[in-house]
């Protein structure tokens, strides 16, 4: 067992006229994630030799504008995705709470769909081919995922199922210590760190290296690999991660969103299956040098 590190979710806070303003690690992970994404995008668009026909998909000034679109896509899509996929009953009865982002609740898959929609709108407005831009976004996204999962760990949220493995973490809080059948202190899988490693760090290294060695010349390949790798990694980690409490009941002890008898899929797994399928298709068609054109 490893004790949870004494790290506050807040970097600092100030009180002004009885209002508390705080800078949290979670917010900082978004800020730095988008900044790193912009740096990565500009790194590759300054290297036309890596692209088919030595033609980059956009200019540096367009990259600045793209990040703004992506920010809105992640925040709006992430919030709406959480409300629709993970707690629809509550938010349908309390629609005003959808706006209360500060109370928590963001979905990666919702944010992902928001990014897809934002990218399509950006391409149509600027006359840019979708797949080269999508490949750029795919390479630039994993650092933000990595930082976001580290922030989840610091917040002591989205922890894993109980474990006796030596790297099990003793997460604080009554809910984290509520482990049926466990006597004494309960250690859990640090599923946030599993995701940070698989969906963030390793995926970024793979995509970055492939991009440097010519993968941009096969439009859609890096996007497909992002879909497939993230879907597979998330599907795997869900076996160790505890689903949100609203999925549990006396009849559903494992928190499945879809179930048949004693077997089932969590919501995270259910949403990752389409990513796996689309990823395989994109990899196949791009590897066959079939250019899928969605140029507006």
Backbone as CSV, one residue per row, in Angstrom:
resi,resn,N_x,N_y,N_z,CA_x,CA_y,CA_z,C_x,C_y,C_z
1,UNK,0.829,-1.195,0.000,0.000,0.000,0.000,0.866,1.250,0.000
2,UNK,0.420,2.251,-0.745,1.127,3.526,-0.804,0.186,4.619,-0.313
3,UNK,0.590,5.380,0.709,-0.267,6.472,1.175,-0.462,7.514,0.086
4,UNK,-1.638,8.116,0.045,-1.913,9.165,-0.939,-1.031,10.371,-0.641
5,UNK,-0.352,10.937,-1.647,0.538,12.079,-1.400,-0.229,13.291,-0.904
6,UNK,0.405,14.060,-0.051,-0.222,15.253,0.508,-0.072,16.422,-0.472
7,UNK,-0.906,16.392,-1.503,-0.924,17.451,-2.515,-2.334,18.014,-2.575
8,UNK,-2.466,19.311,-2.382,-3.776,19.943,-2.409,-4.248,20.115,-3.846
9,UNK,-5.544,19.899,-4.127,-6.075,20.166,-5.466,-5.931,21.629,-5.879
10,UNK,-5.793,22.516,-4.880,-5.641,23.941,-5.155,-4.176,24.344,-5.098
11,UNK,-3.718,25.064,-6.113,-2.358,25.581,-6.101,-2.270,26.754,-5.146
12,UNK,-3.258,27.659,-5.253,-3.381,28.748,-4.292,-4.801,29.289,-4.376
13,UNK,-5.215,30.018,-3.353,-6.544,30.633,-3.339,-6.463,31.981,-2.642
14,UNK,-7.348,32.891,-3.024,-7.418,34.218,-2.408,-8.873,34.543,-2.113
15,UNK,-9.099,35.285,-1.051,-10.440,35.724,-0.687,-10.597,37.201,-1.007
16,UNK,-11.609,37.520,-1.807,-11.895,38.900,-2.174,-13.376,39.149,-1.944
17,UNK,-13.658,40.037,-0.979,-15.054,40.385,-0.656,-15.899,39.136,-0.397
18,UNK,-15.380,38.258,0.444,-16.073,37.030,0.861,-16.239,36.007,-0.264
19,UNK,-15.550,36.214,-1.377,-15.546,35.235,-2.457,-14.152,34.626,-2.543
20,UNK,-14.111,33.313,-2.702,-12.834,32.621,-2.793,-12.531,32.287,-4.251
21,UNK,-11.376,32.750,-4.694,-10.909,32.450,-6.043,-9.687,31.540,-5.932
22,UNK,-9.756,30.401,-6.609,-8.681,29.415,-6.480,-8.196,28.966,-7.849
23,UNK,-6.906,28.734,-7.952,-6.322,28.114,-9.135,-6.059,26.658,-8.789
24,UNK,-6.704,25.774,-9.526,-6.609,24.349,-9.247,-5.738,23.653,-10.294
25,UNK,-5.160,22.533,-9.878,-4.333,21.756,-10.797,-5.140,21.302,-12.010
26,UNK,-6.428,21.019,-11.804,-7.260,20.548,-12.912,-7.384,21.624,-13.986
27,UNK,-7.613,22.867,-13.560,-7.701,23.969,-14.516,-6.365,24.184,-15.210
28,UNK,-5.283,24.068,-14.454,-3.951,24.262,-15.023,-3.634,23.182,-16.053
29,UNK,-4.159,21.968,-15.839,-3.915,20.893,-16.807,-4.551,21.227,-18.153
30,UNK,-5.711,21.874,-18.138,-6.344,22.304,-19.385,-5.506,23.370,-20.070
31,UNK,-5.071,24.356,-19.288,-4.296,25.468,-19.850,-3.023,24.961,-20.515
32,UNK,-2.253,24.161,-19.786,-1.004,23.655,-20.328,-1.245,22.631,-21.436
33,UNK,-2.330,21.867,-21.335,-2.644,20.900,-22.379,-2.873,21.579,-23.726
34,UNK,-3.647,22.670,-23.735,-3.894,23.388,-24.981,-2.629,24.104,-25.465
35,UNK,-1.837,24.611,-24.533,-0.586,25.274,-24.932,0.364,24.277,-25.591
36,UNK,0.521,23.094,-24.999,1.389,22.073,-25.584,0.843,21.637,-26.942
37,UNK,-0.483,21.515,-27.054,-1.083,21.139,-28.328,-0.723,22.148,-29.413
38,UNK,-0.778,23.428,-29.080,-0.428,24.464,-30.053,1.045,24.380,-30.441
39,UNK,1.903,24.137,-29.464,3.335,24.006,-29.746,3.589,22.828,-30.691
40,UNK,2.935,21.701,-30.439,3.116,20.510,-31.284,2.598,20.766,-32.696
41,UNK,1.430,21.377,-32.800,0.863,21.668,-34.120,1.797,22.575,-34.923
42,UNK,2.311,23.640,-34.304,3.206,24.556,-35.019,4.536,23.892,-35.348
43,UNK,4.968,22.976,-34.505,6.212,22.239,-34.792,6.099,21.508,-36.125
44,UNK,4.960,20.880,-36.367,4.808,20.082,-37.581,4.434,20.924,-38.803
45,UNK,3.702,22.017,-38.625,3.353,22.806,-39.811,4.529,23.661,-40.278
46,UNK,5.583,23.727,-39.476,6.817,24.391,-39.919,7.758,23.406,-40.615
47,UNK,7.306,22.171,-40.831,8.126,21.147,-41.480,7.364,20.543,-42.659
48,UNK,7.271,21.288,-43.762,6.486,20.815,-44.917,7.008,19.515,-45.521
49,UNK,8.290,19.191,-45.301,8.833,17.956,-45.877,8.166,16.708,-45.315
50,UNK,7.436,16.844,-44.190,6.763,15.703,-43.576,5.389,15.437,-44.178
51,UNK,4.934,16.337,-45.053,3.569,16.253,-45.559,3.545,15.830,-47.022
52,UNK,2.450,15.272,-47.422,2.281,14.851,-48.807,2.366,16.059,-49.731
53,UNK,3.233,15.982,-50.725,3.413,17.094,-51.641,4.079,18.292,-51.012
54,UNK,4.661,18.118,-49.809,5.308,19.228,-49.078,4.347,20.389,-48.824
55,UNK,3.065,20.065,-48.651,2.042,21.089,-48.415,1.458,20.889,-47.019
56,UNK,1.616,21.884,-46.150,1.068,21.804,-44.790,-0.413,22.166,-44.813
57,UNK,-1.196,21.651,-43.876,-2.652,21.860,-43.929,-3.118,23.243,-43.526
58,UNK,-2.279,24.015,-42.806,-2.727,25.331,-42.345,-1.535,26.216,-42.045
59,UNK,-1.813,27.490,-41.821,-0.778,28.460,-41.477,-0.669,28.564,-39.956
60,UNK,0.434,29.120,-39.433,0.554,29.304,-37.981,-0.570,30.154,-37.386
61,UNK,-1.015,31.182,-38.102,-2.110,32.015,-37.571,-3.414,31.224,-37.513
62,UNK,-3.631,30.330,-38.479,-4.820,29.475,-38.438,-4.737,28.486,-37.279
63,UNK,-3.524,28.065,-36.931,-3.356,27.161,-35.790,-3.792,27.849,-34.498
64,UNK,-3.475,29.127,-34.364,-3.915,29.884,-33.178,-5.435,29.901,-33.096
65,UNK,-6.073,30.110,-34.228,-7.535,30.140,-34.262,-8.123,28.766,-33.977
66,UNK,-7.463,27.719,-34.477,-7.939,26.355,-34.257,-8.015,26.028,-32.768
67,UNK,-7.008,26.433,-31.997,-7.000,26.135,-30.567,-8.225,26.717,-29.878
68,UNK,-8.641,27.905,-30.297,-9.853,28.506,-29.716,-11.067,27.622,-29.975
69,UNK,-11.195,27.122,-31.199,-12.296,26.209,-31.532,-12.229,24.952,-30.665
70,UNK,-11.029,24.417,-30.506,-10.880,23.184,-29.739,-11.209,23.386,-28.265
71,UNK,-10.854,24.545,-27.724,-11.173,24.832,-26.317,-12.680,24.774,-26.094
72,UNK,-13.429,25.441,-26.979,-14.890,25.417,-26.842,-15.428,23.997,-27.063
73,UNK,-14.838,23.271,-28.004,-15.290,21.908,-28.265,-15.098,21.006,-27.070
74,UNK,-13.922,21.089,-26.428,-13.633,20.243,-25.268,-14.549,20.574,-24.105
75,UNK,-14.685,21.860,-23.787,-15.464,22.257,-22.605,-16.948,21.976,-22.800
76,UNK,-17.507,22.418,-23.922,-18.943,22.224,-24.156,-19.253,20.740,-24.363
77,UNK,-18.454,20.085,-25.203,-18.692,18.673,-25.460,-18.468,17.814,-24.234
78,UNK,-17.400,18.127,-23.470,-17.112,17.353,-22.264,-18.223,17.450,-21.240
79,UNK,-18.750,18.664,-21.074,-19.828,18.836,-20.094,-21.133,18.176,-20.553
80,UNK,-21.525,18.434,-21.801,-22.765,17.836,-22.304,-22.644,16.312,-22.373
81,UNK,-21.446,15.822,-22.708,-21.245,14.377,-22.753,-21.434,13.736,-21.395
82,UNK,-20.913,14.382,-20.362,-21.094,13.839,-19.008,-22.573,13.824,-18.636
83,UNK,-23.268,14.911,-18.940,-24.690,14.996,-18.579,-25.514,13.952,-19.325
84,UNK,-25.196,13.716,-20.602,-25.984,12.783,-21.414,-25.602,11.330,-21.171
85,UNK,-24.300,11.056,-21.075,-23.836,9.672,-20.985,-23.834,9.127,-19.562
86,UNK,-23.555,9.998,-18.595,-23.285,9.499,-17.250,-24.341,9.846,-16.204
87,UNK,-25.172,10.856,-16.460,-26.147,11.230,-15.420,-27.358,11.909,-16.043
88,UNK,-27.900,11.306,-17.086,-28.990,11.920,-17.829,-30.233,12.132,-16.968
89,UNK,-30.555,11.172,-16.133,-31.763,11.288,-15.315,-31.698,12.510,-14.397
90,UNK,-30.561,12.711,-13.749,-30.423,13.846,-12.833,-30.516,15.182,-13.586
91,UNK,-29.787,15.307,-14.693,-29.735,16.594,-15.390,-31.003,16.876,-16.178
92,UNK,-31.744,15.836,-16.558,-33.033,16.084,-17.203,-34.033,16.655,-16.206
93,UNK,-33.845,16.331,-14.918,-34.713,16.883,-13.874,-34.179,18.201,-13.319
94,UNK,-32.871,18.452,-13.525,-32.247,19.678,-13.029,-31.422,20.324,-14.143
95,UNK,-32.064,20.796,-15.201,-31.330,21.279,-16.381,-30.402,22.458,-16.086
96,UNK,-30.733,23.292,-15.111,-29.877,24.431,-14.807,-28.513,23.990,-14.305
97,UNK,-28.450,22.790,-13.715,-27.177,22.287,-13.188,-26.194,21.904,-14.286
98,UNK,-26.680,21.807,-15.525,-25.775,21.527,-16.640,-24.715,22.623,-16.735
99,UNK,-25.100,23.855,-16.377,-24.188,24.996,-16.490,-23.171,25.047,-15.353
100,UNK,-23.378,24.267,-14.302,-22.509,24.338,-13.122,-21.263,23.463,-13.313
101,UNK,-20.406,23.902,-14.214,-19.193,23.134,-14.516,-18.289,23.040,-13.297
102,UNK,-18.311,24.091,-12.449,-17.446,24.101,-11.267,-17.791,23.006,-10.268
103,UNK,-18.985,22.416,-10.403,-19.364,21.345,-9.477,-18.794,19.996,-9.898
104,UNK,-18.114,19.949,-11.057,-17.501,18.701,-11.528,-18.373,17.982,-12.534
105,UNK,-17.743,17.101,-13.289,-18.471,16.305,-14.260,-18.091,16.635,-15.692
106,UNK,-17.048,15.970,-16.211,-16.623,16.132,-17.603,-16.378,14.734,-18.181
107,UNK,-16.753,14.551,-19.419,-16.600,13.258,-20.094,-15.576,13.383,-21.212
108,UNK,-14.596,12.462,-21.231,-13.629,12.500,-22.335,-14.333,12.277,-23.664
109,UNK,-15.208,11.264,-23.727,-15.850,10.948,-25.000,-16.727,12.108,-25.480
110,UNK,-17.362,12.822,-24.546,-18.116,14.009,-24.932,-17.199,15.099,-25.442
111,UNK,-16.077,15.320,-24.747,-15.098,16.301,-25.204,-14.527,15.925,-26.554
112,UNK,-14.330,14.630,-26.761,-13.818,14.142,-28.039,-14.795,14.465,-29.170
113,UNK,-16.084,14.215,-28.950,-17.085,14.532,-29.964,-17.155,16.043,-30.197
114,UNK,-16.964,16.815,-29.122,-16.935,18.267,-29.259,-15.767,18.732,-30.113
115,UNK,-14.610,18.088,-29.944,-13.431,18.417,-30.751,-13.679,18.062,-32.220
116,UNK,-14.295,16.917,-32.465,-14.602,16.510,-33.843,-15.487,17.550,-34.510
117,UNK,-16.544,17.961,-33.815,-17.460,18.958,-34.385,-16.763,20.295,-34.582
118,UNK,-15.947,20.710,-33.609,-15.222,21.970,-33.722,-14.261,21.944,-34.900
119,UNK,-13.581,20.805,-35.112,-12.640,20.684,-36.225,-13.360,20.761,-37.568
120,UNK,-14.533,20.120,-37.666,-15.302,20.162,-38.918,-15.737,21.593,-39.221
121,UNK,-16.236,22.294,-38.204,-16.662,23.688,-38.397,-15.481,24.552,-38.815
122,UNK,-14.333,24.359,-38.162,-13.137,25.127,-38.489,-12.702,24.868,-39.926
123,UNK,-12.708,23.619,-40.341,-12.304,23.282,-41.708,-13.230,23.916,-42.737
124,UNK,-14.511,23.860,-42.492,-15.473,24.446,-43.431,-15.309,25.952,-43.527
125,UNK,-15.057,26.574,-42.402,-14.929,28.036,-42.391,-13.644,28.498,-43.068
126,UNK,-12.586,27.680,-43.010,-11.283,28.097,-43.518,-10.857,27.371,-44.790
127,UNK,-11.719,26.509,-45.326,-11.388,25.804,-46.554,-10.220,24.857,-46.414
128,UNK,-10.143,24.134,-45.302,-9.034,23.239,-45.002,-9.519,21.795,-45.081
129,UNK,-8.691,20.916,-45.636,-9.036,19.486,-45.686,-9.076,18.916,-44.270
130,UNK,-10.074,18.119,-43.997,-10.301,17.644,-42.634,-9.245,16.656,-42.154
131,UNK,-8.896,15.658,-42.966,-8.066,14.568,-42.449,-6.644,14.994,-42.090
132,UNK,-5.957,15.817,-42.901,-4.643,16.298,-42.442,-4.728,17.066,-41.134
133,UNK,-5.779,17.887,-40.997,-5.937,18.609,-39.739,-6.247,17.655,-38.595
134,UNK,-7.083,16.653,-38.865,-7.417,15.674,-37.829,-6.166,14.932,-37.362
135,UNK,-5.265,14.617,-38.287,-4.018,13.949,-37.908,-3.183,14.837,-36.990
136,UNK,-3.143,16.130,-37.284,-2.409,17.074,-36.439,-2.992,17.098,-35.030
137,UNK,-4.312,17.188,-34.953,-4.971,17.242,-33.642,-4.743,15.939,-32.883
138,UNK,-4.742,14.814,-33.598,-4.515,13.518,-32.953,-3.146,13.463,-32.293
139,UNK,-2.119,13.968,-32.981,-0.773,13.953,-32.416,-0.657,14.912,-31.239
140,UNK,-1.368,16.028,-31.304,-1.223,17.083,-30.293,-2.074,16.866,-29.044
141,UNK,-3.020,15.939,-29.080,-3.969,15.789,-27.969,-3.472,14.996,-26.762
142,UNK,-2.688,13.919,-26.924,-2.320,13.095,-25.769,-1.643,13.824,-24.610
143,UNK,-0.789,14.853,-24.824,-0.228,15.539,-23.645,-1.301,16.133,-22.736
144,UNK,-2.376,16.659,-23.337,-3.468,17.184,-22.522,-4.177,16.090,-21.753
145,UNK,-4.334,14.915,-22.379,-4.941,13.775,-21.690,-4.060,13.367,-20.508
146,UNK,-2.750,13.320,-20.747,-1.794,12.970,-19.691,-1.925,13.915,-18.497
147,UNK,-1.925,15.217,-18.758,-2.015,16.198,-17.667,-3.374,16.122,-16.969
148,UNK,-4.436,15.900,-17.741,-5.764,15.815,-17.142,-5.890,14.631,-16.199
149,UNK,-5.308,13.483,-16.567,-5.377,12.309,-15.695,-4.517,12.503,-14.446
150,UNK,-3.395,13.195,-14.582,-2.611,13.513,-13.385,-3.421,14.408,-12.448
151,UNK,-4.163,15.348,-13.020,-5.005,16.223,-12.201,-6.119,15.424,-11.531
152,UNK,-6.684,14.443,-12.239,-7.682,13.555,-11.616,-7.096,12.847,-10.406
153,UNK,-5.837,12.415,-10.524,-5.172,11.742,-9.408,-4.998,12.708,-8.235
154,UNK,-4.536,13.923,-8.512,-4.350,14.913,-7.445,-5.679,15.219,-6.765
155,UNK,-6.755,15.231,-7.547,-8.088,15.489,-6.985,-8.638,14.284,-6.225
156,UNK,-7.938,13.152,-6.268,-8.390,11.905,-5.635,-9.779,11.522,-6.127
157,UNK,-9.941,11.544,-7.454,-11.211,11.185,-8.087,-10.958,10.157,-9.178
158,UNK,-12.015,9.489,-9.596,-11.930,8.461,-10.641,-10.950,7.350,-10.278
159,UNK,-10.910,7.020,-8.973,-9.982,5.981,-8.550,-10.482,4.596,-8.957
160,UNK,-9.588,3.618,-8.751,-9.854,2.268,-9.220,-10.493,1.366,-8.177
161,UNK,-10.637,0.128,-8.555,-11.226,-0.879,-7.680,-10.208,-1.299,-6.614
162,UNK,-10.671,-1.874,-5.513,-9.743,-2.312,-4.449,-8.725,-3.314,-4.986
163,UNK,-7.511,-3.241,-4.462,-6.450,-4.140,-4.899,-5.507,-4.460,-3.746
164,UNK,-4.865,-5.613,-3.839,-3.828,-5.980,-2.879,-2.435,-5.848,-3.483
165,UNK,-2.345,-5.297,-4.687,-1.049,-5.115,-5.331,-0.229,-4.080,-4.557
166,UNK,1.093,-4.211,-4.571,1.936,-3.319,-3.760,1.866,-1.860,-4.168
167,UNK,1.411,-1.558,-5.380,1.289,-0.151,-5.795,-0.116,0.418,-5.568
168,UNK,-0.953,-0.314,-4.835,-2.268,0.199,-4.498,-2.168,1.484,-3.684
169,UNK,-3.031,2.439,-3.970,-3.011,3.750,-3.313,-4.137,3.845,-2.288
170,UNK,-3.818,4.376,-1.114,-4.823,4.599,-0.074,-5.438,5.973,-0.316
171,UNK,-6.483,6.035,-1.139,-7.121,7.308,-1.453,-7.919,7.813,-0.252
172,UNK,-7.905,9.124,-0.021,-8.646,9.676,1.113,-10.139,9.759,0.828
173,UNK,-10.918,9.899,1.876,-12.359,10.081,1.731,-13.143,8.854,2.118
174,UNK,-14.337,9.077,2.598,-15.184,7.977,3.074,-15.573,7.032,1.947
175,UNK,-15.885,7.594,0.753,-16.291,6.746,-0.359,-15.135,5.872,-0.831
176,UNK,-13.933,6.439,-0.885,-12.771,5.665,-1.339,-12.430,4.551,-0.368
177,UNK,-12.761,4.743,0.905,-12.458,3.738,1.917,-13.619,2.778,2.166
178,UNK,-14.691,2.951,1.409,-15.838,2.045,1.521,-15.629,0.868,0.573
179,UNK,-14.933,-0.151,1.055,-14.590,-1.317,0.234,-15.186,-2.567,0.873
180,UNK,-16.333,-3.031,0.398,-16.962,-4.223,0.982,-16.015,-5.419,0.980
181,UNK,-15.927,-6.081,2.110,-15.091,-7.254,2.234,-13.660,-6.980,2.618
182,UNK,-13.268,-5.701,2.630,-11.899,-5.332,2.994,-11.862,-4.933,4.466
183,UNK,-10.991,-5.558,5.225,-10.851,-5.243,6.644,-9.683,-4.263,6.813
184,UNK,-9.965,-3.163,7.463,-8.918,-2.163,7.682,-8.824,-1.185,6.529
185,UNK,-7.617,-0.664,6.306,-7.397,0.345,5.270,-7.552,-0.281,3.889
186,UNK,-8.197,0.457,2.994,-8.455,-0.034,1.640,-7.523,0.660,0.641
187,UNK,-6.812,-0.126,-0.138,-5.980,0.410,-1.214,-6.665,0.140,-2.550
188,UNK,-6.512,1.070,-3.472,-7.178,0.961,-4.769,-6.185,1.115,-5.918
189,UNK,-6.582,0.601,-7.070,-5.777,0.807,-8.272,-5.716,2.305,-8.592
190,UNK,-4.541,2.845,-8.870,-4.453,4.246,-9.329,-4.800,4.312,-10.815
191,UNK,-6.067,4.107,-11.126,-6.486,4.002,-12.531,-6.223,5.299,-13.296
192,UNK,-6.200,6.428,-12.583,-5.880,7.692,-13.263,-4.470,7.648,-13.841
193,UNK,-3.537,7.056,-13.095,-2.156,6.971,-13.562,-2.015,5.945,-14.692
194,UNK,-2.812,4.881,-14.634,-2.808,3.927,-15.740,-3.213,4.647,-17.035
195,UNK,-4.262,5.457,-16.935,-4.734,6.175,-18.115,-3.737,7.239,-18.559
196,UNK,-3.117,7.924,-17.602,-2.114,8.929,-17.951,-0.979,8.304,-18.751
197,UNK,-0.575,7.106,-18.361,0.527,6.426,-19.036,0.105,5.907,-20.413
198,UNK,-1.022,5.192,-20.466,-1.430,4.533,-21.705,-2.041,5.507,-22.708
199,UNK,-2.975,6.335,-22.261,-3.705,7.223,-23.168,-2.972,8.532,-23.409
200,UNK,-2.029,8.856,-22.525,-1.316,10.113,-22.644,0.105,9.940,-23.131
201,UNK,0.984,9.509,-22.248,2.412,9.487,-22.539,2.776,8.533,-23.673
202,UNK,2.394,7.254,-23.562,2.774,6.280,-24.576,2.139,6.588,-25.929
203,UNK,0.884,7.003,-25.922,0.217,7.327,-27.180,0.880,8.524,-27.852
204,UNK,1.273,9.519,-27.071,1.939,10.690,-27.649,3.280,10.310,-28.272
205,UNK,4.072,9.527,-27.558,5.377,9.123,-28.087,5.221,8.354,-29.394
206,UNK,4.250,7.460,-29.451,4.022,6.674,-30.655,3.613,7.565,-31.827
207,UNK,2.610,8.419,-31.611,2.116,9.274,-32.693,3.167,10.278,-33.139
208,UNK,3.894,10.843,-32.186,4.908,11.844,-32.513,6.014,11.231,-33.377
209,UNK,6.489,10.054,-33.000,7.555,9.402,-33.761,7.074,9.009,-35.161
210,UNK,5.871,8.477,-35.257,5.333,8.108,-36.565,5.158,9.337,-37.450
211,UNK,4.718,10.446,-36.841,4.553,11.681,-37.611,5.893,12.175,-38.141
212,UNK,6.936,12.068,-37.339,8.262,12.525,-37.764,8.829,11.655,-38.890
213,UNK,8.339,10.435,-39.004,8.850,9.527,-40.028,7.869,9.328,-41.178
214,UNK,7.013,10.342,-41.409,6.244,10.360,-42.639,4.803,9.930,-42.573
215,UNK,4.247,9.687,-41.382,2.867,9.189,-41.292,1.840,10.224,-41.748
216,UNK,2.219,11.506,-41.770,1.281,12.529,-42.245,0.967,12.356,-43.731
217,UNK,1.808,11.632,-44.451,1.577,11.459,-45.887,0.419,10.509,-46.168
218,UNK,-0.019,9.762,-45.170,-1.196,8.897,-45.306,-2.321,9.517,-44.485
219,UNK,-3.089,10.362,-45.117,-4.134,11.116,-44.413,-5.109,10.185,-43.707
220,UNK,-5.316,10.439,-42.431,-6.262,9.658,-41.638,-5.623,8.550,-40.836
221,UNK,-4.367,8.195,-41.145,-3.729,7.082,-40.426,-3.520,7.408,-38.955
222,UNK,-2.951,8.566,-38.662,-2.685,8.935,-37.272,-3.987,9.135,-36.501
223,UNK,-4.991,9.659,-37.177,-6.305,9.800,-36.536,-6.868,8.433,-36.179
224,UNK,-6.771,7.499,-37.122,-7.255,6.149,-36.856,-6.498,5.480,-35.734
225,UNK,-5.175,5.686,-35.688,-4.381,5.084,-34.626,-4.745,5.677,-33.274
226,UNK,-5.012,6.994,-33.250,-5.460,7.621,-32.008,-6.771,6.998,-31.548
227,UNK,-7.730,6.878,-32.462,-9.022,6.262,-32.122,-8.813,4.875,-31.526
228,UNK,-8.038,4.053,-32.252,-7.887,2.657,-31.847,-7.147,2.542,-30.517
229,UNK,-6.014,3.235,-30.387,-5.200,3.109,-29.171,-5.979,3.606,-27.956
230,UNK,-6.592,4.799,-28.069,-7.334,5.310,-26.918,-8.478,4.367,-26.566
231,UNK,-9.237,3.915,-27.581,-10.354,3.021,-27.313,-9.917,1.748,-26.623
232,UNK,-8.806,1.158,-27.091,-8.315,-0.088,-26.498,-7.801,0.144,-25.080
233,UNK,-7.036,1.237,-24.887,-6.484,1.528,-23.563,-7.600,1.820,-22.563
234,UNK,-8.583,2.611,-22.967,-9.681,2.947,-22.058,-10.511,1.705,-21.746
235,UNK,-10.752,0.871,-22.746,-11.506,-0.361,-22.528,-10.795,-1.225,-21.493
236,UNK,-9.471,-1.332,-21.603,-8.680,-2.144,-20.680,-8.695,-1.562,-19.267
237,UNK,-8.459,-0.265,-19.143,-8.357,0.352,-17.815,-9.699,0.321,-17.087
238,UNK,-10.801,0.287,-17.822,-12.118,0.252,-17.187,-12.301,-0.979,-16.310
239,UNK,-11.526,-2.035,-16.543,-11.608,-3.217,-15.684,-11.063,-2.924,-14.287
240,UNK,-10.255,-1.875,-14.169,-9.650,-1.527,-12.887,-10.251,-0.259,-12.281
241,UNK,-11.034,0.479,-13.048,-11.576,1.764,-12.625,-13.000,1.596,-12.102
242,UNK,-13.336,2.308,-11.070,-14.680,2.245,-10.495,-15.616,3.162,-11.286
243,UNK,-16.720,2.642,-11.815,-17.684,3.503,-12.512,-18.307,4.525,-11.564
244,UNK,-18.959,5.524,-12.131,-19.629,6.538,-11.323,-20.706,5.891,-10.454
245,UNK,-20.942,6.441,-9.252,-21.846,5.781,-8.291,-23.268,5.595,-8.788
246,UNK,-23.745,6.459,-9.700,-25.130,6.329,-10.161,-25.387,5.062,-10.958
247,UNK,-24.318,4.364,-11.380,-24.488,3.130,-12.144,-24.652,1.904,-11.246
248,UNK,-24.382,2.066,-9.962,-24.455,0.929,-9.048,-25.859,0.793,-8.459
249,UNK,-26.245,-0.441,-8.200,-27.513,-0.742,-7.529,-27.386,-2.130,-6.927
250,UNK,-28.402,-2.543,-6.210,-28.377,-3.890,-5.633,-28.312,-4.963,-6.717
251,UNK,-28.899,-4.665,-7.879,-28.885,-5.614,-8.980,-27.659,-5.449,-9.871
252,UNK,-26.955,-4.346,-9.729,-25.816,-4.054,-10.593,-24.601,-3.737,-9.727
253,UNK,-23.973,-4.762,-9.210,-22.877,-4.597,-8.255,-21.577,-4.132,-8.915
254,UNK,-21.477,-4.252,-10.228,-20.237,-3.881,-10.923,-20.331,-2.539,-11.640
255,UNK,-21.488,-1.910,-11.603,-21.629,-0.605,-12.241,-21.668,-0.657,-13.756
256,UNK,-22.213,-1.751,-14.321,-22.291,-1.867,-15.772,-23.326,-0.892,-16.331
257,UNK,-23.041,-0.352,-17.523,-24.023,0.447,-18.239,-24.850,-0.435,-19.167
258,UNK,-24.219,-1.492,-19.689,-24.890,-2.493,-20.515,-24.541,-3.856,-19.947
259,UNK,-25.532,-4.695,-19.737,-25.239,-5.994,-19.125,-26.146,-7.083,-19.685
260,UNK,-25.577,-8.294,-19.725,-26.322,-9.500,-20.072,-25.952,-10.544,-19.029
261,UNK,-26.869,-10.825,-18.128,-26.573,-11.742,-17.038,-25.525,-11.144,-16.117
262,UNK,-24.480,-11.915,-15.850,-23.413,-11.438,-14.971,-22.295,-10.723,-15.728
263,UNK,-22.437,-10.582,-17.039,-21.412,-9.927,-17.846,-21.939,-8.595,-18.363
264,UNK,-21.021,-7.689,-18.625,-21.471,-6.401,-19.121,-20.321,-5.477,-19.450
265,UNK,-20.687,-4.258,-19.838,-19.724,-3.218,-20.182,-20.030,-1.975,-19.359
266,UNK,-18.986,-1.307,-18.905,-19.175,-0.026,-18.251,-19.489,1.019,-19.315
267,UNK,-19.881,2.211,-18.877,-20.157,3.272,-19.836,-18.896,3.634,-20.616
268,UNK,-17.755,3.691,-19.925,-16.505,3.991,-20.607,-16.176,2.977,-21.679
269,UNK,-16.423,1.693,-21.420,-16.179,0.646,-22.412,-17.170,0.751,-23.565
270,UNK,-18.427,1.016,-23.242,-19.456,1.125,-24.279,-19.138,2.246,-25.255
271,UNK,-18.642,3.374,-24.747,-18.318,4.505,-25.599,-17.004,4.305,-26.345
272,UNK,-16.168,3.388,-25.871,-14.877,3.140,-26.528,-14.992,2.171,-27.689
273,UNK,-16.010,1.323,-27.698,-16.174,0.352,-28.783,-16.303,1.035,-30.142
274,UNK,-17.142,2.091,-30.294,-17.187,2.773,-31.597,-15.838,3.359,-32.004
275,UNK,-15.047,3.839,-31.028,-13.724,4.369,-31.347,-12.827,3.276,-31.919
276,UNK,-12.914,2.093,-31.346,-12.116,0.969,-31.854,-12.491,0.633,-33.291
277,UNK,-13.775,0.589,-33.572,-14.238,0.230,-34.915,-13.816,1.281,-35.933
278,UNK,-14.064,2.559,-35.608,-13.688,3.641,-36.530,-12.177,3.680,-36.718
279,UNK,-11.437,3.449,-35.629,-9.986,3.446,-35.714,-9.465,2.397,-36.671
280,UNK,-9.997,1.184,-36.581,-9.570,0.097,-37.476,-9.868,0.457,-38.927
281,UNK,-11.055,1.023,-39.184,-11.424,1.387,-40.552,-10.512,2.465,-41.113
282,UNK,-10.212,3.484,-40.305,-9.345,4.565,-40.777,-7.931,4.059,-41.055
283,UNK,-7.416,3.223,-40.169,-6.075,2.664,-40.380,-6.042,1.833,-41.655
284,UNK,-7.070,1.035,-41.863,-7.122,0.173,-43.046,-7.143,0.996,-44.327
285,UNK,-8.064,1.958,-44.419,-8.203,2.726,-45.661,-6.995,3.619,-45.924
286,UNK,-6.438,4.206,-44.855,-5.269,5.062,-45.052,-4.050,4.235,-45.449
287,UNK,-3.921,3.033,-44.896,-2.797,2.164,-45.243,-2.909,1.639,-46.673
288,UNK,-4.144,1.567,-47.168,-4.356,1.142,-48.558,-4.226,2.321,-49.512
289,UNK,-3.760,3.474,-48.946,-3.599,4.700,-49.728,-4.916,5.176,-50.315
290,UNK,-5.987,4.883,-49.600,-7.292,5.386,-50.001,-7.553,6.680,-49.264
291,UNK,-7.545,7.760,-49.971,-7.725,9.064,-49.340,-9.198,9.319,-49.127
292,UNK,-9.596,9.446,-47.883,-10.980,9.752,-47.545,-11.103,11.268,-47.498
293,UNK,-11.781,11.858,-48.460,-11.798,13.316,-48.574,-13.099,13.876,-48.033
294,UNK,-12.979,14.711,-47.022,-14.123,15.453,-46.513,-13.862,16.936,-46.673
295,UNK,-13.129,17.293,-47.738,-12.815,18.698,-47.966,-14.113,19.454,-48.222
296,UNK,-14.351,20.534,-47.470,-15.607,21.256,-47.639,-15.668,21.967,-48.986
